[in-house]
Amino acid sequence: MPHTRHAPPDVIAAVDLGSNSFHLAIARIVDGALTMVDRIAERVQLAAGLDKDKNLDDDAQERAIACLQRFGQRLEDMHADAVRAVGTDTLRVARNVRPFLARASAALGHPIEVIAGEEEARLIYRGVVHDLPHADGQRQIVIDIGGGSTEVILGAGLVPEHATSLHIGCIGQTKQFFADGKLTKDRFRQATIAAQLQFERLRGPYFRGNWARAVGSSGTVNALHAILREGGFGDPGLGVTRAGLKRLRNAMIKVGHADKLDFPGLKSTRAPVLAGGLSVLYAAFKTLPLTEVNAASGALREGVMYDLLGRYGLEDVREGTIRALLERFRVDLDQAARVERTALACLDAAVDWFTDEQRELAAQYLSWAAQLHEIGLAVGFHGYHKHGDYVVRNSTMPGFSNDEQAVLAALVLVHRRKLARPEVEQVPGMNLDFFRRMAVLLRLAVHMNRNRSWRPPPDITLVARGPSIDLRFPEGYLEQNPLTLADFQDEAQRLGPAGLELTVG
């Protein structure tokens, strides 16, 4: 049962917190398509601020906050539902990311999601293919070299079939092999070998070469494409080629230092990380059956906007992800639907527990969690809530941010047995009281449908205020259903350690 949909806003925005640059893109929705109206890009070099312990240093944080404050001014009149901000590789690996995200979200004025590498790859593919000339079912490989990671996606038409995120990017390569700016043949050789080892991790389909076109997105590929074309290093009539990259590499070695690079088409902000980015793309040509890579203007931010637009239409990727998990793990769909209906009815009754904004978010999470709460039964009955938590937490879930996935897994974990668990005391990106209230409604719905019957649960009265939940059944129902009475008496005992009081009558 999909959550309530709203009419799409007139304007939507995406913020991409990349490892090298931050991007803001704003577009009008015209006949279901995007018309770009504003772009802002700033080179923040977030990845350069990671120390040896994977903590973001103060300078990098301040650069980021200052940039997001400027973005925030541009977005201050936009509704929260019309803006989506995503963080990528550096924010995935930074150990001190939580306090930084709190400051960054406040500066931007909108929440920031950290997305998994595979999700980043999916969104990049979506942004790139919407920018390409349309060809039904045409296969393509997309390569996006960012500051901290490289995404490689193989797909047909608008559908990505294989998406992989490699932990290698232009800033990481630069820090490891060209930190002092010196450009030598030996350093390029070492950097290329390191990148090749990453590309060799790709699965078999990437090595078959059965695509009609190869395209690259984001700063590195676009910069290299411009230099090869304007500097005379490229092959006439072609995009980026291995031979063209080799000629450019040799020219860079001849110059000898990143500070002295001054090729036509090269922006001064790109020069410090050009060698690192070139080594990654050159390794791709040496490892994969590539002959030519053409630059595309679409990238992650466009993919984020198209994905956001889909949530207002009939193609919310998250709902497809839930359906795929239900099918894969042979979940009892009838029972899932029963629990979902009851949980949402309980949410409607708990009028004092949630604000209007919280209620909409709770409806989403309760719908997803109710559908997935028995997914762990595919592993085994004993401890199936723990199996379900593991499955949801570790599955690839297109459309979901890391935090959304973690919250959903935690709801599956606490839908039975203990609610007060140390592992969910700090659910990422969510207030604990809000999480516990959602969990209680899910638990009540599971109890009320224990019979797995086609008959609907009885009409109940639910009043929830503060830490208290009062549940009233029709006269004589509990006497006629002693198992239900025992279940709710046991539930009252389990909610106590979580600071909640359940009364049943």
N, C-alpha and C positions, 0 to 999 in steps of 0.2 A: 504494500500500500504506500505509494510515493507520498512524500510530504507535500504540503500545500505549496503551489507555485504562485509566483507573483509576476505581474507584467514586468518586462525588462525595463530598466531605466533608459533614458535617452542617451546617456554618456557613461562609459565605463573606463576604468584605468587599471593598469598593471604596473607593479614595481618589481624590478628584478635586482636583488642584492647579490651581484656576481662577485667572484673572487678578485677580479681586476677592476671592473667598472660597475656602477649602479646606473640603472636605466628606469625612467618613468615614461610610459606611453599612455596617451589618452585618445579615445576614439568615440565617435558617434555611431550609433546603431541605425543603419539605413537599410530597410527591407531585409533585415536579418543578417546583414553584412557589416563589416567594420570600415569606417572611414576615419583615418587618422587625422587628428586635429592638433596634437601637440606632442612633442618629444623633448626630454631632457636627459642628457647622459653626462656623468661625471666619473673621472678616473679616481677611484678611492684606494685601490690596491690593498684590499682587505687581507688577502693572503700573505702579503709582505709583512704584515704585523703579527703573524703566528711565530711564537718563540719555539725553542727546542722542546718545551713541554706541551705544545699545542694550545697555549693560551694567547688570546688576542692582547697585544700590548696597548698601552694607553693612547699612543699616537694614532694607531689605526682606528681605535674606537672613536676618538674625537673627530677624525676625518669623516667617519661614517655618520656620526650623529649630526655634524654640521650639514652634510649633504642631505640627510633625511629631513632636517628642519626646513631646508629650502623646498624639497619635494612636498613636505607637509603644507606649506603655505599654498602651493598650487592646488592641493587636494582638499583644503579646509572646508569647502562648500559642497563636497560630494558625499553622498550617503554611504554608510559603511558597506552595504551590500553591493555597491557598484565599484568597489576597490578590492583588489587582491594583491598582496605583497608576498613574495616568496624569496627565501634564502637558499643558497646552493652549497657548494662543496666546503668552503671555509667555515660556514656556520654549521655544517654537519660534523666537522671534526674538532671545532674549538671546544675546549673543556670548560671554559668560563662563559659559555654562550647564553645561559639563562639570565644572569643579571644584565648582560649586554642587550638581549632581546627586549627586556622590560624597558630599558632606556630608549632603545631604537624605536619601539612601537609608540612610546609616548612622543618622541620627536616627530614621527611621521603622522601621528594621529589616527593610525589604523593598525590592527594586529598584523604581525609578520609570521608567516608559516615557514618552517624549514622542511623542505621536501627531499625525499630519497633520490638517489642517483637515477634509478630507473624511471621514477616519476618525472624528473627533470628531462630525461631523454624523450619520454612520451610527449611532453609539452613542447619541446623543441621541434620534434617531428611535425606536430600539429601546426605550429607557427610557420614552419618552413614550407610545407606542402600547400598551405593556403595561399602562399605568395608565388607558387610556381604555375606556369601555364598548365591548364587542366588537360589531363589525359586519363581516360577511364582505365583504372586498374594498372596503370604503368608502374613498374617497380623502380624504386630508387633507394640509394644509400645516402644517408645524411650524416655528416661529420661536423661536430661543433666543438671547437677547441677553446675552452675557457681558461680562466686564470688558475683554477685548482683542479679541474677535471676535464675529461674529454668524453663526450657522448657520441656513440655510434649507433645508428638506428637503421634498420632495413625494413622496408614496408612496400605495400602495393596500394596505389591510390592514396586515400586518406587514412588508411589503416596501418599502424605500425605492427610488424610481425615479430621482430626481435629488437630489443632495446637494451643497451649495455652502457654503463658509466664506468670509465677507467680513471683511476686516481693519478692523473697526470695532466698538467696544464702548463701554460706559458710562464706563469710566475714560479711554479714549483721547479720547472726545468731551469729557469734563469737563476734561481737561488742556489740550485745544486751545482750547475756547471758553468754559469757565467756571472757569478755574484760580483766580481770585481770589474766586469765590463769587457774583459779581454776576450777576443774572438780568435781562436786558433783551430787548425784542422783537427787536432787531437781532441779538443773539447767538443767540437761538433760530432766527432765519431762516437765519443762516450755518451753524449746526450742522445744521439740517434739510437744507439744500442739499447739504452735504458727504456726509451719509448717503444722500441720494437718488442721488447719483452712484455710490455703492457698489451700491445695489440695482439700478440700471440695468444693471449688469454681468451680471445673471442671464440665463439663456437663456430662449428662447421659452415652454417649458411652464409656467414660473412666472407668465406674464402671461395665461394662458387662463382662469383662475378656475374650472377644472372640478373643484373639490373640494367635498366635502359639509361639511367643518368645518375651521376654522383654529384652531390651538392654539399657545400660547406656554409656554415652560418657563423655569426658573431665576429668579434674583432679580428682575431688572428687570420682567418681565411679571407675576410674582406680586405684586410691590410695587405696580405701577400698578393692577392689578386690585383690590387691597384698598383703595387710596386712592379710586378712582372709586366703589366700592361704599359704603364707610363714610363718605366725605367728601361724598357727594351730588353728585359731578361726573358720575357715569355715567348711562347711559340705563336706565330701569327694565326689569328682566327680561333685560338683555343683559350681555355681558361687556365687554371693552375695545372702544371704538369711536373713530372719528376725532373725532367731535363731543365725546365725553367727554375725550379727550386735549387737545383745543383749550381746553375750559373749564378744565382743570387747568393747562395752560400759562399761560393768562391770569391765573389766580390766583397762580401762582408769580411771574410778572412783577410783579404788584401787591405781593407781599411784598418782592421786590427782592433778596434775598440768601439763599443756601443755608443759612446758619447760622440763619436765622429761620423756616425752614419747619417748620410744626407742624400737619400735617393729620391728621385721624383715619385710622388705618390705616398711617401712615408711621412706620417704625422710625427711631430716631436714626442708626443706622449706615448707613442707605440714603440719608439726606438729602443728603450731599455729592455723590453721583453720580447723583441722581435726574434732574437736568436733562439730563445726557448720555444716560442711558437713554431718557428720554422723546423726545428728538430723534430717536433711532434708530427707535423704534417708530412715531412720527408720520410719519417718512419712508417707512416700509414701507407705511402706509396711503395715502400720497400716490402711491406708485409702483406698488404691486401692487393687483389688484382685490379688496381685502379690505373686508368690511363689519363683521366682528366677530371678535375673537380671544379665546378662552377660555383661562384659566390651567389648566395641568396640573401635578400634583405630581411626576410622573416626570421624570427629567432624565438627565444624563450618567452619574451614579453608578449609577443603576438599570440603564442600558444596559450598563455595564461588567460588572455582576453577571450579567445575563442572558447576555451574551457568554461570560463565564467559565463559567457553568453549561453552555452549549452545548458547550464543549470536553470535558466529561465525558460528553456524550451522543452523538448522531449528527448534530449540526449545527454542527461546528466551522467557522466562517466561513472560516478560513484555508484549509482543504482545498477549499472551493468556489472560493476565489480562485485557487488553483493550477490547478484543473480548467479554470476559465474562460480562464486564460492559455494553457494547453496547447491548448485548442480554438481560441482566437483566432489563435495563431501556428502552427497546424498542426504541432505537435511530433510526431515519430515516437514514439508511445506504447509500442511494443514495445521500442525501444532504451532509452527512459527507464526502463522497468520492469526491463530487464536490468541497467542500471547501478545502479539503486536496490537491487536484491537483492544485487548483489555488494558495494556500498559498505556495506550493513548487515551482511553476512557478515564483511567486513574489520573492522568496528567490534566485532563479537562476538569476533573473534580478538585484537584489540589490548587485552588484558585489563589490561595495566600502564599504559596511556596515560591512562585516564580514571577518575575517581571514579564511583560509582553515579549521583550527581546529574548529573555532566557527561555521562555516557553517555546518559542519557535526552534531554538537550538536544541532544547530538550526533546522536542518531538522528532527531530532528525535522528538524534542519537538513540532514542528509545526504539524508533522504527528499525534502525540498522541492528541494534543489539538484540532486539527480540527475534529478528530473523536468524541471527547467528548464534543464539545462546546455546543451542545444542550441537554446534558444529564439532565439538570434541568427542561426541559419541562415535564418530567414525574411527577414532583411535581406540576407545575402550570406555566402558561405563564408569569404572572406578576412577574418581578424580577427573571426570570428563570436563568440568569447568576449567581445570588447570590445563588440560589438553587444548581446549578451545582458546584459552588465553594465548598459548604458545602459537597455535595456528594463525590466529588473527594478527598477533604481534609480529610474526616473522614472514607472513605471506607478502608477495608483491601485490599492492592494492592501488591500481591506477585511480587517480582522482583524489586520493586521500593524502593529506600532509602527514608528516611523522607524528605530530601531536594528536591529530584526529585518530590515527590508527592506534596510538597508545591508549587513548581514552576509550575507544571501542573495545580493545582487548581487555582493559581493566573492568569494564562493565560486564563482559562475558565471564571474567574470573569471579566477580563478586555476586553473580546472580543467584548463587546458592552457598550454603555453608556460611563461613565467617564473612561479615561485612568489614569489620575493623581489621585490616591487614596492613602490616608495615609497608609492603611493596606498593600500596596505592595511597599512602598517606600524602604523597605529593604527586598527584596526577599532573603530567606536564601541561602547562598552559591553562589550567582550570582551577577554579575555586573549589576547595574540598567539600564545603557544605553543598554547593550546587551539584557536584558529582554524587555525593551520598544520597541526595534527594532523588536524583534520577535512578540510582541503583535501587532504592527502596521501592519505587513504583514498578520497576522491572521485577523485583523479587515478589511483590504482591501478585503481579500478573501471572508469574510462573506458578505460585501456589494455587491460585484460583483456577488454573487449567491443568492441574495434576491429573485429573481423570482422563484427559485427552479425548473428551467427548464432543460430539457434534452439537450437543445441547449447550446453549450459551450459559455463562456463569450467572448466578443470581443477581438481581438488582441490589446493589449495595450503596451505602452512603459513606463517603470518605471525607473527613475533615482533617486537614494538615495545617498546623500552625506552629512555627518555631520548631522545637525538637519533638513535638507530639503529633502522633497520627492516630485518629480515632476511626475505627472501621466497624460499620454496623451492617449486619445481615438481616434478611427478612425473619420475622417471628417463627421460631421453631426450626429454622434451617440448620443451625449448628448441631442441635440435638439429633436431627436426622442424618447428619453427615459428620460423624465423629472424627474421621480422618482429617477433614478440613479444620475442625476445631483444634486437633492436636498439632497440625502443621502451623497454625497461626500462634498457638501458645509457645511452640518452639521458636518461631520467628521473633516473638517478643523478647525472648531470652537472648537471641543472637544480635538483636539491634541495640540492646543495652550497652555493651562495651563501645559502641560507636556514638554514644551520647544521644540516642533516640529512644522514644517511649511509644510503644504500640499498645493500644487497648482495643479489644475485640468484644463485640457483644451483639 
